[in-house]
Amino acid sequence: MTTITYLDQRRPGASSKPRNSSPHQAMSLFERAIAAWHRRKTERMLEGLPQEIRKDIGWPTTIGK
């Protein structure tokens, strides 16, 4: 299983202050869930590619040397 680590990519101009209102918290939670779903979907697609293509694009293979 491959693990991908993403850096915090805040939108330009976004405030770094924590939001205290529940609609914002709910939206933030929803946005994070959607982003995680997209990451998992992309990982599954990349893991499904043939080993030669993964090697060409620099994606780590699960098969040892």
Secondary structure as UniProt FT lines:
FT   TURN            12..13
FT   HELIX           22..47
FT   HELIX           51..57
//
